[in-house]
Amino acid sequence: MTATILDGKAVLADIKRELAVRVAALKERGITPGLGTVLVGDDPGSHWYVGAKHKDCAEIGITSIRHDLPATATLEEVLEVVHGLNEDPACTGFIVQQPTGLDENAILSAVDPVKDVDGLHPTNLGWLVLGKEAPLPCTPVGCVELLRRYDVPIAGAHVAIVGRGITVGRPLSLILTRRSENATTVSCHTGTRDLAAEVRQADIVVAAAGVPGIITKDMVKPGAAVLDVGVSRVVAEDGRSVVAGDVAPDVAEVAGWISPNPGGVGPMTRAMLLSNVVAAAERQL
């Protein structure tokens, strides 16, 4: 069996074209969406990711509002920028790029929930639990959208989510068990007694543990959809530091669908961030 590639880059391009139409319609009615970003420090990965977000914005007509702070920035200085974006009418929504090296909960809680386009504010996560419409976390909803775009059956599917983090694993389980998705989920992690047995039953596997190669070929049901969300740094044979996912390469031999890493879920996270910004602007109508 050769797995169908769940191409997040291609879907991102499609979604950007769709969003550009919605942004143009908003501008005709006097509303220009604006995305703010707050970046602390010099992490190359964070700088690349923030830059990619602003490039996306430029391509579809969203205004960029960028605040880059030095690694020496204090919590108070970051919160001052956050409060400024809360009050800025040109800013439809914004994100604070993690990690900052500071109190992430204090920073996240200071964001206006209405402008929380990461969908990770305690209020918005609470609305997800209670089933009320609110901005959804970008990576989990990006996983669902990627599956939908490739017509992977979700309703009634058994889904194994490997990873219990607040940015992916926990909210994804809630999203997938809504009536609009109707999947049955099991939340696994590095402490699961028999991880292979749990994963082997799944029609859909989402690997988000941050453990390189934790999902292997023998653990996957033939024909299952496998999404690799893990990001870890490992040392290659030539001594270089490279990014590794949670899914072993040979899983593609048994899976029905598989997302590459990079190029799978990562672009979908960017796509859903843009979608959250546009949706927030549309709520202003």
C-alpha positions as a LaTeX table, in Angstrom:
\begin{tabular}{lrrr}
\hline
Residue & $x$ (\AA) & $y$ (\AA) & $z$ (\AA) \\
\hline
Met1 & 0.00 & 0.00 & 0.00 \\
Thr2 & 1.26 & 3.46 & $-0.88$ \\
Ala3 & $-0.19$ & 6.20 & 1.29 \\
Thr4 & $-1.86$ & 9.27 & $-0.17$ \\
Ile5 & 0.10 & 12.34 & 0.90 \\
Leu6 & $-1.90$ & 14.86 & 2.93 \\
Asp7 & $-0.24$ & 17.91 & 1.38 \\
Gly8 & $-0.64$ & 20.81 & 3.79 \\
Lys9 & 1.24 & 23.19 & 1.50 \\
Ala10 & $-1.24$ & 22.64 & $-1.32$ \\
Val11 & $-4.22$ & 23.05 & 1.01 \\
Leu12 & $-2.70$ & 26.24 & 2.48 \\
Ala13 & $-2.50$ & 27.67 & $-1.05$ \\
Asp14 & $-6.16$ & 26.78 & $-1.67$ \\
Ile15 & $-7.29$ & 28.32 & 1.61 \\
Lys16 & $-5.33$ & 31.51 & 0.93 \\
Arg17 & $-7.11$ & 31.90 & $-2.39$ \\
Glu18 & $-10.48$ & 31.42 & $-0.66$ \\
Leu19 & $-9.61$ & 33.86 & 2.12 \\
Ala20 & $-8.40$ & 36.51 & $-0.35$ \\
Val21 & $-11.94$ & 36.66 & $-1.74$ \\
Arg22 & $-13.38$ & 37.15 & 1.75 \\
Val23 & $-10.78$ & 39.81 & 2.60 \\
Ala24 & $-11.62$ & 41.73 & $-0.57$ \\
Ala25 & $-15.31$ & 41.63 & 0.37 \\
Leu26 & $-14.48$ & 42.97 & 3.84 \\
Lys27 & $-12.46$ & 45.84 & 2.38 \\
Glu28 & $-15.38$ & 46.80 & 0.17 \\
Arg29 & $-17.34$ & 47.29 & 3.38 \\
Gly30 & $-14.61$ & 49.34 & 5.03 \\
Ile31 & $-12.94$ & 46.65 & 7.14 \\
Thr32 & $-9.30$ & 45.66 & 6.69 \\
Pro33 & $-8.24$ & 42.66 & 8.80 \\
Gly34 & $-4.99$ & 43.11 & 10.70 \\
Leu35 & $-2.78$ & 40.44 & 12.29 \\
Gly36 & $-0.46$ & 41.39 & 15.12 \\
Thr37 & 2.51 & 39.32 & 16.26 \\
Val38 & 4.69 & 39.60 & 19.33 \\
Leu39 & 8.08 & 37.90 & 19.09 \\
Val40 & 10.57 & 37.75 & 21.94 \\
Gly41 & 14.20 & 36.78 & 21.41 \\
Asp42 & 16.30 & 35.45 & 18.55 \\
Asp43 & 15.11 & 31.88 & 18.05 \\
Pro44 & 15.59 & 31.18 & 14.30 \\
Gly45 & 12.55 & 28.90 & 14.09 \\
Ser46 & 10.29 & 31.48 & 15.70 \\
His47 & 11.60 & 34.23 & 13.42 \\
Trp48 & 11.00 & 32.07 & 10.35 \\
Tyr49 & 7.49 & 31.19 & 11.45 \\
Val50 & 6.47 & 34.76 & 12.24 \\
Gly51 & 7.93 & 35.90 & 8.94 \\
Ala52 & 5.93 & 33.22 & 7.10 \\
Lys53 & 2.74 & 34.40 & 8.79 \\
His54 & 3.29 & 37.97 & 7.65 \\
Lys55 & 4.13 & 36.82 & 4.14 \\
Asp56 & 0.82 & 34.94 & 4.10 \\
Cys57 & $-0.97$ & 38.09 & 5.24 \\
Ala58 & 0.58 & 40.19 & 2.47 \\
Glu59 & $-0.53$ & 37.66 & $-0.13$ \\
Ile60 & $-4.20$ & 37.84 & 0.82 \\
Gly61 & $-4.52$ & 41.49 & 1.86 \\
Ile62 & $-4.30$ & 41.30 & 5.67 \\
Thr63 & $-2.40$ & 44.13 & 7.35 \\
Ser64 & 0.67 & 43.12 & 9.38 \\
Ile65 & 1.42 & 44.61 & 12.78 \\
Arg66 & 4.74 & 43.20 & 13.98 \\
His67 & 6.40 & 43.71 & 17.37 \\
Asp68 & 9.84 & 42.11 & 17.78 \\
Leu69 & 11.36 & 42.36 & 21.26 \\
Pro70 & 14.88 & 41.43 & 22.41 \\
Ala71 & 15.59 & 38.32 & 24.45 \\
Thr72 & 16.16 & 40.63 & 27.42 \\
Ala73 & 12.52 & 41.84 & 27.37 \\
Thr74 & 10.76 & 41.54 & 30.73 \\
Leu75 & 7.28 & 40.19 & 31.36 \\
Glu76 & 6.09 & 43.73 & 32.01 \\
Glu77 & 7.45 & 44.91 & 28.65 \\
Val78 & 5.72 & 42.07 & 26.81 \\
Leu79 & 2.44 & 42.73 & 28.63 \\
Glu80 & 2.67 & 46.40 & 27.66 \\
Val81 & 2.78 & 45.39 & 23.99 \\
Val82 & $-0.09$ & 42.94 & 24.52 \\
His83 & $-2.26$ & 45.63 & 26.10 \\
Gly84 & $-1.42$ & 47.98 & 23.24 \\
Leu85 & $-2.60$ & 45.43 & 20.67 \\
Asn86 & $-5.77$ & 44.81 & 22.70 \\
Glu87 & $-6.58$ & 48.52 & 22.28 \\
Asp88 & $-5.40$ & 48.93 & 18.67 \\
Pro89 & $-8.43$ & 49.14 & 16.33 \\
Ala90 & $-6.23$ & 48.20 & 13.36 \\
Cys91 & $-5.44$ & 44.87 & 15.01 \\
Thr92 & $-8.20$ & 42.33 & 14.41 \\
Gly93 & $-6.32$ & 39.61 & 16.25 \\
Phe94 & $-2.83$ & 38.74 & 17.37 \\
Ile95 & $-0.54$ & 36.03 & 18.66 \\
Val96 & 2.40 & 35.95 & 21.04 \\
Gln97 & 4.91 & 33.57 & 19.47 \\
Gln98 & 6.04 & 30.90 & 21.90 \\
Pro99 & 8.40 & 30.28 & 23.53 \\
Thr100 & 9.07 & 33.66 & 25.13 \\
Gly101 & 11.04 & 32.37 & 28.10 \\
Leu102 & 8.57 & 34.21 & 30.34 \\
Asp103 & 5.32 & 33.34 & 32.11 \\
Glu104 & 3.34 & 32.08 & 29.12 \\
Asn105 & 0.09 & 31.75 & 31.09 \\
Ala106 & 0.28 & 35.34 & 32.30 \\
Ile107 & 0.90 & 36.58 & 28.75 \\
Leu108 & $-1.82$ & 34.44 & 27.20 \\
Ser109 & $-4.36$ & 35.44 & 29.84 \\
Ala110 & $-3.67$ & 39.12 & 29.13 \\
Val111 & $-4.79$ & 38.78 & 25.49 \\
Asp112 & $-8.32$ & 39.98 & 24.74 \\
Pro113 & $-10.21$ & 36.70 & 24.07 \\
Val114 & $-11.91$ & 38.33 & 21.08 \\
Lys115 & $-8.47$ & 38.98 & 19.54 \\
Asp116 & $-7.05$ & 35.57 & 20.47 \\
Val117 & $-6.55$ & 34.11 & 16.98 \\
Asp118 & $-4.41$ & 31.30 & 18.41 \\
Gly119 & $-7.55$ & 30.01 & 20.17 \\
Leu120 & $-5.60$ & 29.25 & 23.34 \\
His121 & $-6.93$ & 31.85 & 25.78 \\
Pro122 & $-8.44$ & 30.16 & 28.87 \\
Thr123 & $-11.81$ & 31.70 & 28.03 \\
Asn124 & $-11.80$ & 30.33 & 24.48 \\
Leu125 & $-10.65$ & 26.88 & 25.57 \\
Gly126 & $-13.46$ & 26.98 & 28.11 \\
Trp127 & $-15.98$ & 27.80 & 25.39 \\
Leu128 & $-14.67$ & 24.81 & 23.42 \\
Val129 & $-15.38$ & 22.57 & 26.41 \\
Leu130 & $-18.87$ & 24.06 & 26.76 \\
Gly131 & $-19.64$ & 23.85 & 23.06 \\
Lys132 & $-19.95$ & 27.59 & 22.39 \\
Glu133 & $-18.53$ & 29.12 & 19.21 \\
Ala134 & $-15.16$ & 30.79 & 19.80 \\
Pro135 & $-11.75$ & 30.95 & 18.09 \\
Leu136 & $-10.36$ & 27.41 & 17.84 \\
Pro137 & $-6.71$ & 26.41 & 18.36 \\
Cys138 & $-5.01$ & 26.52 & 14.98 \\
Thr139 & $-3.08$ & 23.25 & 14.90 \\
Pro140 & $-5.92$ & 20.95 & 16.08 \\
Val141 & $-8.51$ & 22.49 & 13.76 \\
Gly142 & $-5.88$ & 22.43 & 11.02 \\
Cys143 & $-5.60$ & 18.66 & 11.47 \\
Val144 & $-9.35$ & 18.30 & 11.05 \\
Glu145 & $-9.44$ & 20.57 & 8.00 \\
Leu146 & $-6.58$ & 18.65 & 6.36 \\
Leu147 & $-8.50$ & 15.39 & 6.80 \\
Arg148 & $-11.66$ & 16.95 & 5.38 \\
Arg149 & $-9.90$ & 18.36 & 2.33 \\
Tyr150 & $-8.77$ & 14.85 & 1.42 \\
Asp151 & $-12.16$ & 13.27 & 2.20 \\
Val152 & $-10.80$ & 11.14 & 5.02 \\
Pro153 & $-13.87$ & 9.80 & 6.88 \\
Ile154 & $-14.12$ & 11.40 & 10.32 \\
Ala155 & $-17.69$ & 10.69 & 11.46 \\
Gly156 & $-17.69$ & 7.44 & 13.40 \\
Ala157 & $-13.92$ & 7.04 & 13.10 \\
His158 & $-11.80$ & 5.78 & 15.98 \\
Val159 & $-9.02$ & 8.32 & 16.54 \\
Ala160 & $-5.88$ & 7.78 & 18.61 \\
Ile161 & $-4.34$ & 11.08 & 19.69 \\
Val162 & $-0.80$ & 10.58 & 20.97 \\
Gly163 & 0.14 & 13.61 & 23.04 \\
Arg164 & $-1.61$ & 15.51 & 25.83 \\
Gly165 & $-0.33$ & 19.04 & 25.29 \\
Ile166 & $-2.62$ & 22.04 & 25.57 \\
Thr167 & $-1.82$ & 23.28 & 22.04 \\
Val168 & $-2.72$ & 20.05 & 20.19 \\
Gly169 & $-3.69$ & 16.88 & 22.04 \\
Arg170 & $-6.23$ & 18.09 & 24.56 \\
Pro171 & $-8.20$ & 20.50 & 22.35 \\
Leu172 & $-8.10$ & 18.11 & 19.37 \\
Ser173 & $-9.93$ & 15.46 & 21.39 \\
Leu174 & $-12.67$ & 17.99 & 22.20 \\
Ile175 & $-12.96$ & 19.16 & 18.58 \\
Leu176 & $-13.20$ & 15.64 & 17.18 \\
Thr177 & $-15.94$ & 14.60 & 19.59 \\
Arg178 & $-18.23$ & 17.52 & 18.69 \\
Arg179 & $-21.41$ & 16.59 & 16.83 \\
Ser180 & $-20.00$ & 18.20 & 13.69 \\
Glu181 & $-17.15$ & 15.64 & 13.65 \\
Asn182 & $-18.65$ & 12.70 & 15.61 \\
Ala183 & $-15.39$ & 10.79 & 16.00 \\
Thr184 & $-14.54$ & 8.58 & 18.97 \\
Thr185 & $-11.19$ & 9.47 & 20.50 \\
Val186 & $-8.66$ & 7.93 & 22.84 \\
Ser187 & $-6.03$ & 10.22 & 24.36 \\
Cys188 & $-2.66$ & 8.51 & 24.60 \\
His189 & 0.72 & 9.73 & 25.78 \\
Thr190 & 4.19 & 8.56 & 26.80 \\
Gly191 & 2.70 & 7.03 & 29.95 \\
Thr192 & 0.12 & 4.89 & 28.13 \\
Arg193 & 0.59 & 1.26 & 29.24 \\
Asp194 & 0.28 & $-0.36$ & 25.80 \\
Leu195 & 0.53 & 2.43 & 23.27 \\
Ala196 & 0.83 & 0.08 & 20.30 \\
Ala197 & $-2.42$ & $-1.68$ & 21.16 \\
Glu198 & $-4.30$ & 1.61 & 21.40 \\
Val199 & $-2.90$ & 3.00 & 18.15 \\
Arg200 & $-3.44$ & $-0.24$ & 16.25 \\
Gln201 & $-7.23$ & 0.10 & 16.66 \\
Ala202 & $-7.35$ & 3.60 & 15.20 \\
Asp203 & $-8.72$ & 4.67 & 11.83 \\
Ile204 & $-6.95$ & 8.00 & 12.33 \\
Val205 & $-3.71$ & 8.53 & 14.26 \\
Val206 & $-2.51$ & 11.98 & 15.30 \\
Ala207 & 1.05 & 11.90 & 16.63 \\
Ala208 & 1.80 & 14.96 & 18.75 \\
Ala209 & 4.02 & 13.68 & 21.55 \\
Gly210 & 7.26 & 15.32 & 20.47 \\
Val211 & 9.05 & 11.96 & 20.58 \\
Pro212 & 10.90 & 11.14 & 17.33 \\
Gly213 & 9.60 & 7.98 & 15.65 \\
Ile214 & 7.21 & 7.03 & 18.45 \\
Ile215 & 4.70 & 5.77 & 15.84 \\
Thr216 & 6.12 & 2.81 & 13.93 \\
Lys217 & 4.89 & 0.70 & 11.02 \\
Asp218 & 3.80 & $-2.23$ & 13.17 \\
Met219 & 1.56 & 0.03 & 15.29 \\
Val220 & $-0.62$ & 1.29 & 12.43 \\
Lys221 & $-3.77$ & $-0.34$ & 11.06 \\
Pro222 & $-3.46$ & $-0.84$ & 7.28 \\
Gly223 & $-5.28$ & 1.98 & 5.51 \\
Ala224 & $-5.34$ & 4.33 & 8.51 \\
Ala225 & $-4.79$ & 8.08 & 8.19 \\
Val226 & $-1.68$ & 9.22 & 10.07 \\
Leu227 & $-0.94$ & 12.86 & 10.89 \\
Asp228 & 2.54 & 13.74 & 12.12 \\
Val229 & 2.43 & 16.83 & 14.34 \\
Gly230 & 5.62 & 16.15 & 16.31 \\
Val231 & 8.58 & 18.49 & 16.11 \\
Ser232 & 11.87 & 17.50 & 17.72 \\
Arg233 & 15.51 & 18.35 & 17.12 \\
Val234 & 17.84 & 15.40 & 16.54 \\
Val235 & 21.46 & 15.09 & 15.45 \\
Ala236 & 21.88 & 13.58 & 11.99 \\
Glu237 & 24.70 & 11.22 & 11.01 \\
Asp238 & 26.67 & 14.15 & 9.59 \\
Gly239 & 26.38 & 16.03 & 12.89 \\
Arg240 & 23.75 & 18.52 & 11.74 \\
Ser241 & 20.74 & 19.36 & 13.92 \\
Val242 & 17.59 & 18.44 & 11.99 \\
Val243 & 13.86 & 18.40 & 12.66 \\
Ala244 & 12.29 & 15.00 & 13.24 \\
Gly245 & 8.62 & 14.06 & 13.43 \\
Asp246 & 6.84 & 11.52 & 15.60 \\
Val247 & 6.08 & 9.11 & 12.73 \\
Ala248 & 8.67 & 6.66 & 11.41 \\
Pro249 & 9.18 & 6.82 & 7.61 \\
Asp250 & 8.07 & 3.22 & 7.01 \\
Val251 & 4.56 & 4.00 & 8.28 \\
Ala252 & 3.84 & 5.24 & 4.74 \\
Glu253 & 4.02 & 1.62 & 3.59 \\
Val254 & 0.86 & 0.65 & 5.51 \\
Ala255 & $-1.07$ & 3.90 & 5.97 \\
Gly256 & $-3.87$ & 4.94 & 3.63 \\
Trp257 & $-3.09$ & 8.63 & 4.11 \\
Ile258 & $-0.09$ & 10.29 & 5.73 \\
Ser259 & 0.97 & 13.88 & 6.34 \\
Pro260 & 4.61 & 14.73 & 5.61 \\
Asn261 & 6.71 & 16.51 & 8.20 \\
Pro262 & 7.48 & 19.23 & 7.29 \\
Gly263 & 4.80 & 20.20 & 4.79 \\
Gly264 & 1.75 & 18.60 & 6.36 \\
Val265 & 0.18 & 19.98 & 9.51 \\
Gly266 & 2.55 & 22.97 & 9.81 \\
Pro267 & 1.11 & 24.84 & 6.81 \\
Met268 & $-2.38$ & 24.04 & 8.08 \\
Thr269 & $-1.62$ & 25.82 & 11.34 \\
Arg270 & $-0.78$ & 28.92 & 9.30 \\
Ala271 & $-3.94$ & 28.49 & 7.24 \\
Met272 & $-6.17$ & 28.30 & 10.31 \\
Leu273 & $-4.52$ & 31.35 & 11.86 \\
Leu274 & $-5.39$ & 33.34 & 8.74 \\
Ser275 & $-8.90$ & 31.92 & 8.81 \\
Asn276 & $-9.33$ & 32.97 & 12.45 \\
Val277 & $-8.22$ & 36.52 & 11.61 \\
Val278 & $-10.67$ & 36.80 & 8.71 \\
Ala279 & $-13.50$ & 35.29 & 10.75 \\
Ala280 & $-12.81$ & 37.79 & 13.55 \\
Ala281 & $-13.01$ & 40.64 & 11.05 \\
Glu282 & $-16.28$ & 39.29 & 9.64 \\
Arg283 & $-17.78$ & 39.31 & 13.13 \\
Gln284 & $-17.33$ & 43.10 & 13.07 \\
Leu285 & $-19.94$ & 43.45 & 10.29 \\
\hline
\end{tabular}
